[in-house]
Each structure stands twice: as C-alpha cells, then as structure tokens.
C-alpha cells in the first residue's frame, strides 16, 4: 500500500476518534479543541494524499474509490455530530447527504457506460467549505463571532453543495440520456 492510500486509510480511522471525542466532550472546551485538531489532521490528509499521488504517479484504483468515500464519511460524520450538539440544522445535512448519494449514483451509471466523471472545482470548493464549516462550528460553541462565521460558512457550504450538484448534472446530462 502506497503513502497516499495509507493517508486515506488513516483519515478513515480518524473518523470514529473524532466522533467519540466530539460527542463525549462537545460541552468541554478542551475536548472541542481536541476534536477540532483531529478533524483538521484528517482534513489535511485529504490534501496531502492527492498531491502525493499526482506528483509521484501513485494513483491507484483503491485511492480513486476510497479517497472520495473517506471525504464523504469524514464530513457527514462530523455534520451528524454537529446536529446532535445543535450547531447545524438537520435539513442542511440531509441536503448535503442527498447530494452525495445523487452524485455517487450518477457516477455509478456513468461508470457502467465506461464514462469517468471527474471531480470539478465546484465539488472541490464544496468539500473545502464543508470542512472549514465543521472546524469553525466545532470551535465556535461559546463564541458569538466564531458562531457567526460558522453560520456564514454553513450557508456557503450549502450553496456550493447545490451549485456543484446542478453543475455535475448539467455537465454530464448525456450519461442519463444513454440509459433510455
């Protein structure tokens, strides 16, 4: 297993650690800081594994499959935790999760037709803003200014989620036409 894939597996292994630390300590500033640090480390592995894989030509089928799945698991797990602590509206998380299911299904249909739908910049922006939102929301519990920044990031992340969904569907509409 190469380094990018090890980083992806490490990110997946950090998810339950983040969830446990956050859920046990969301009312404790120290444990919230620990949870934020865990999430930041996990998020940085996403940046690193892709850069290393591309730079050293270490792209594998495992990485193509697991990297985006690890991102989704990390963000969705954190968002569910933020619902529990009242930091994020459940309906926003439902929209984010629905978008992920729709795009995953869309990619599966495309794959069956021999078409690869690559991530576009809207999807990458969406992921970055979702991760930033989680970090700020975890840190913002008792601070009005951080809470406001977290809310702004939440609305931006929601907008980017919807924009990226529409963009993927419009750019790849031919995939669905081939299913008739």
C-alpha contacts under 8 A as a table, 3 or more apart, distances in Angstrom:
res1	aa1	res2	aa2	distance
1	X	5	X	6.25
1	X	6	X	6.58
2	X	5	X	5.50
2	X	6	X	6.27
2	X	58	X	7.13
3	X	6	X	4.95
3	X	7	X	6.17
3	X	49	X	7.35
3	X	52	X	7.85
4	X	7	X	5.09
4	X	8	X	6.32
4	X	48	X	7.42
4	X	49	X	4.16
4	X	50	X	6.85
4	X	52	X	6.28
4	X	53	X	5.77
4	X	58	X	7.35
4	X	63	X	7.42
5	X	8	X	4.96
5	X	9	X	6.23
5	X	49	X	7.07
5	X	62	X	7.31
5	X	63	X	5.72
5	X	67	X	7.94
6	X	9	X	5.08
6	X	10	X	6.02
7	X	10	X	4.90
7	X	11	X	6.15
7	X	45	X	5.73
7	X	46	X	7.67
7	X	48	X	7.81
7	X	49	X	5.96
8	X	11	X	5.05
8	X	12	X	6.43
8	X	45	X	6.83
8	X	46	X	6.98
8	X	49	X	6.77
8	X	63	X	7.50
8	X	66	X	6.95
8	X	67	X	5.83
8	X	70	X	6.70
9	X	12	X	5.07
9	X	13	X	6.23
9	X	70	X	7.90
10	X	13	X	5.00
10	X	14	X	6.23
10	X	42	X	7.67
10	X	45	X	7.96
11	X	14	X	5.13
11	X	15	X	6.69
11	X	42	X	4.90
11	X	43	X	7.60
11	X	45	X	6.43
11	X	46	X	7.59
11	X	70	X	6.71
11	X	74	X	7.71
12	X	15	X	5.42
12	X	16	X	7.97
12	X	70	X	5.63
12	X	73	X	7.55
12	X	74	X	7.15
13	X	16	X	6.52
13	X	17	X	7.24
14	X	17	X	5.05
14	X	18	X	6.08
14	X	38	X	6.98
14	X	39	X	7.78
14	X	42	X	6.41
15	X	18	X	5.19
15	X	19	X	6.20
15	X	39	X	7.93
15	X	42	X	7.84
15	X	73	X	7.55
15	X	74	X	5.73
15	X	77	X	7.24
16	X	19	X	4.92
16	X	20	X	6.00
17	X	20	X	5.30
17	X	21	X	6.12
17	X	38	X	7.69
18	X	21	X	5.26
18	X	22	X	5.89
18	X	35	X	5.36
18	X	38	X	5.90
18	X	39	X	6.42
18	X	78	X	7.80
19	X	22	X	5.23
19	X	23	X	5.89
19	X	35	X	7.83
19	X	77	X	7.08
19	X	78	X	6.87
19	X	81	X	6.83
20	X	23	X	5.31
20	X	24	X	5.89
21	X	24	X	5.34
21	X	25	X	5.90
21	X	26	X	7.91
21	X	31	X	6.34
21	X	32	X	7.65
21	X	34	X	7.25
21	X	35	X	5.68
22	X	25	X	5.16
22	X	26	X	5.15
22	X	31	X	6.65
22	X	32	X	6.08
22	X	35	X	5.33
22	X	81	X	7.30
23	X	26	X	5.70
23	X	81	X	6.68
24	X	31	X	7.89
25	X	28	X	5.04
25	X	29	X	7.74
25	X	30	X	7.86
25	X	31	X	4.94
25	X	32	X	6.22
26	X	29	X	7.35
26	X	31	X	6.64
26	X	32	X	5.48
26	X	85	X	6.97
26	X	138	X	7.82
27	X	31	X	7.99
27	X	32	X	7.49
28	X	31	X	5.41
28	X	32	X	6.12
29	X	32	X	5.07
29	X	33	X	6.17
30	X	33	X	5.15
30	X	34	X	6.29
31	X	34	X	4.83
31	X	35	X	6.01
32	X	35	X	4.97
32	X	36	X	6.06
32	X	138	X	6.15
32	X	139	X	6.39
33	X	36	X	5.03
33	X	37	X	6.13
33	X	138	X	7.73
33	X	139	X	6.57
34	X	37	X	5.05
34	X	38	X	6.22
35	X	38	X	5.10
35	X	39	X	6.18
35	X	138	X	7.52
36	X	39	X	5.06
36	X	40	X	6.03
36	X	135	X	5.69
36	X	138	X	6.12
36	X	139	X	6.77
37	X	40	X	5.05
37	X	41	X	6.17
38	X	41	X	5.21
38	X	42	X	6.17
39	X	42	X	5.02
39	X	43	X	6.01
39	X	135	X	7.08
40	X	43	X	4.99
40	X	44	X	6.08
40	X	135	X	7.12
41	X	44	X	5.11
41	X	45	X	6.40
42	X	45	X	5.28
42	X	46	X	6.92
42	X	74	X	7.89
43	X	46	X	5.29
43	X	47	X	6.94
43	X	71	X	7.97
43	X	131	X	7.07
44	X	47	X	5.09
44	X	48	X	6.19
45	X	48	X	4.93
45	X	49	X	5.82
46	X	49	X	5.55
46	X	50	X	6.56
46	X	67	X	7.36
46	X	71	X	7.20
47	X	50	X	5.79
47	X	51	X	6.44
48	X	51	X	5.21
48	X	52	X	6.03
49	X	52	X	5.28
49	X	53	X	5.95
50	X	53	X	5.11
50	X	54	X	6.12
51	X	54	X	5.36
51	X	55	X	5.96
52	X	55	X	5.13
52	X	56	X	5.94
52	X	57	X	7.89
52	X	58	X	7.35
53	X	56	X	5.59
53	X	57	X	5.47
53	X	58	X	4.36
53	X	59	X	5.19
54	X	57	X	5.07
54	X	58	X	6.49
54	X	59	X	6.60
55	X	58	X	7.81
59	X	63	X	6.44
59	X	64	X	7.24
60	X	63	X	5.09
60	X	64	X	6.21
61	X	64	X	5.00
61	X	65	X	6.22
62	X	65	X	5.28
62	X	66	X	5.82
63	X	66	X	5.11
63	X	67	X	5.34
64	X	67	X	5.99
64	X	68	X	7.20
65	X	68	X	6.46
65	X	69	X	6.60
66	X	69	X	4.95
66	X	70	X	5.78
67	X	70	X	5.16
67	X	71	X	6.34
68	X	71	X	5.04
68	X	72	X	6.26
69	X	72	X	5.13
69	X	73	X	6.11
70	X	73	X	5.10
70	X	74	X	6.02
71	X	74	X	5.18
71	X	75	X	6.16
71	X	127	X	7.89
72	X	75	X	5.32
72	X	76	X	5.83
72	X	100	X	7.52
73	X	76	X	5.32
73	X	77	X	5.78
74	X	77	X	5.37
74	X	78	X	6.23
75	X	78	X	5.17
75	X	79	X	6.09
75	X	130	X	6.98
75	X	131	X	6.57
75	X	134	X	7.68
76	X	79	X	4.97
76	X	80	X	6.13
76	X	93	X	7.56
76	X	97	X	7.00
77	X	80	X	5.24
77	X	81	X	6.36
78	X	81	X	5.04
78	X	82	X	6.24
78	X	134	X	6.76
79	X	82	X	4.91
79	X	83	X	6.33
79	X	88	X	7.10
79	X	93	X	6.45
79	X	134	X	6.98
80	X	83	X	5.07
80	X	84	X	6.52
80	X	90	X	7.90
80	X	93	X	7.25
81	X	84	X	5.12
81	X	85	X	6.52
82	X	85	X	5.12
82	X	86	X	6.05
82	X	87	X	4.96
82	X	88	X	5.50
82	X	134	X	7.87
82	X	137	X	7.65
82	X	138	X	7.60
83	X	86	X	4.96
83	X	87	X	5.82
83	X	88	X	5.03
83	X	89	X	6.16
83	X	90	X	5.90
84	X	87	X	7.68
86	X	89	X	7.22
87	X	137	X	6.49
87	X	141	X	7.75
88	X	92	X	7.31
88	X	93	X	7.57
88	X	154	X	7.81
89	X	92	X	5.49
89	X	93	X	6.78
90	X	93	X	5.15
90	X	94	X	6.21
91	X	94	X	4.93
91	X	95	X	6.31
92	X	95	X	5.15
92	X	96	X	6.29
92	X	158	X	6.88
93	X	96	X	4.99
93	X	97	X	6.04
94	X	97	X	5.13
94	X	98	X	5.92
95	X	98	X	5.01
95	X	99	X	6.12
95	X	158	X	7.90
96	X	99	X	5.20
96	X	100	X	6.46
96	X	158	X	7.14
96	X	161	X	6.38
97	X	100	X	5.10
97	X	101	X	6.35
98	X	101	X	5.12
98	X	102	X	6.08
99	X	102	X	5.08
99	X	103	X	6.09
99	X	161	X	7.03
99	X	162	X	7.52
99	X	165	X	6.27
100	X	103	X	5.29
100	X	104	X	5.98
101	X	104	X	5.09
101	X	105	X	6.02
102	X	105	X	5.18
102	X	106	X	6.02
103	X	106	X	4.86
103	X	107	X	6.03
103	X	165	X	7.08
103	X	168	X	7.59
104	X	107	X	5.09
104	X	108	X	6.19
105	X	108	X	4.96
105	X	109	X	6.31
106	X	109	X	5.22
106	X	110	X	6.25
107	X	110	X	4.94
107	X	111	X	5.95
107	X	116	X	7.16
107	X	117	X	6.10
108	X	111	X	4.98
108	X	112	X	6.25
109	X	112	X	5.19
109	X	113	X	6.63
109	X	175	X	7.24
109	X	176	X	7.76
110	X	113	X	5.11
110	X	114	X	6.38
110	X	115	X	4.89
110	X	116	X	6.38
110	X	117	X	7.06
110	X	175	X	5.74
111	X	114	X	4.87
111	X	115	X	5.04
111	X	116	X	5.86
112	X	115	X	7.36
113	X	175	X	7.76
117	X	172	X	7.81
119	X	123	X	6.11
119	X	124	X	7.00
120	X	123	X	5.47
120	X	124	X	6.45
120	X	168	X	7.96
121	X	124	X	4.90
121	X	125	X	5.99
122	X	125	X	5.08
122	X	126	X	6.03
122	X	160	X	6.66
122	X	163	X	7.06
122	X	164	X	4.96
122	X	167	X	7.75
123	X	126	X	4.95
123	X	127	X	6.29
123	X	160	X	7.59
123	X	161	X	7.38
123	X	164	X	5.34
124	X	127	X	5.18
124	X	128	X	6.26
125	X	128	X	5.09
125	X	129	X	6.09
125	X	160	X	7.03
126	X	129	X	5.29
126	X	130	X	6.02
126	X	157	X	5.76
126	X	160	X	5.05
126	X	161	X	5.63
126	X	164	X	7.23
127	X	130	X	5.08
127	X	131	X	6.11
127	X	157	X	7.93
128	X	131	X	5.18
128	X	132	X	6.12
129	X	132	X	4.93
129	X	133	X	5.90
129	X	153	X	6.52
129	X	154	X	7.92
129	X	156	X	7.12
129	X	157	X	5.24
130	X	133	X	5.04
130	X	134	X	6.25
130	X	153	X	7.57
130	X	154	X	7.22
130	X	157	X	5.32
131	X	134	X	5.14
131	X	135	X	6.32
132	X	135	X	5.17
132	X	136	X	6.17
132	X	153	X	7.21
133	X	136	X	5.24
133	X	137	X	5.88
133	X	150	X	5.52
133	X	151	X	7.84
133	X	153	X	5.12
133	X	154	X	5.73
133	X	157	X	7.41
134	X	137	X	5.10
134	X	138	X	5.99
134	X	150	X	7.78
135	X	138	X	5.25
135	X	139	X	6.30
136	X	139	X	5.09
136	X	140	X	5.72
136	X	146	X	6.49
136	X	147	X	7.52
136	X	149	X	7.21
136	X	150	X	5.28
137	X	140	X	4.94
137	X	141	X	6.72
137	X	146	X	7.42
137	X	147	X	6.52
137	X	150	X	5.11
137	X	151	X	7.90
138	X	141	X	6.51
139	X	146	X	7.30
140	X	143	X	5.24
140	X	144	X	7.32
140	X	145	X	7.76
140	X	146	X	4.66
140	X	147	X	4.86
140	X	150	X	7.05
141	X	146	X	7.87
141	X	147	X	6.67
142	X	147	X	7.69
143	X	146	X	5.39
143	X	147	X	5.96
144	X	147	X	4.97
144	X	148	X	6.13
145	X	148	X	5.06
145	X	149	X	6.22
146	X	149	X	4.97
146	X	150	X	5.97
147	X	150	X	4.91
147	X	151	X	6.15
148	X	151	X	5.04
148	X	152	X	6.22
149	X	152	X	5.07
149	X	153	X	6.14
150	X	153	X	5.07
150	X	154	X	6.01
151	X	154	X	4.87
151	X	155	X	6.35
152	X	155	X	5.31
152	X	156	X	6.25
153	X	156	X	4.98
153	X	157	X	5.89
154	X	157	X	5.08
154	X	158	X	6.14
155	X	158	X	5.01
155	X	159	X	6.14
156	X	159	X	5.06
156	X	160	X	6.09
157	X	160	X	5.09
157	X	161	X	5.98
158	X	161	X	4.98
158	X	162	X	6.38
159	X	162	X	5.25
159	X	163	X	6.07
160	X	163	X	4.90
160	X	164	X	5.80
161	X	164	X	5.33
161	X	165	X	6.22
162	X	165	X	5.06
162	X	166	X	6.25
163	X	166	X	5.27
163	X	167	X	5.99
164	X	167	X	4.99
164	X	168	X	6.01
165	X	168	X	5.31
165	X	169	X	6.25
166	X	169	X	5.17
166	X	170	X	6.02
167	X	170	X	5.19
167	X	171	X	5.89
168	X	171	X	5.28
168	X	172	X	6.03
169	X	172	X	5.29
169	X	173	X	5.54
170	X	173	X	5.22
172	X	175	X	5.75
172	X	176	X	7.83
173	X	176	X	5.61
173	X	177	X	6.72
174	X	177	X	4.97
174	X	178	X	6.36
175	X	178	X	5.46
175	X	179	X	7.14
176	X	179	X	5.37
176	X	180	X	7.67
177	X	180	X	6.04
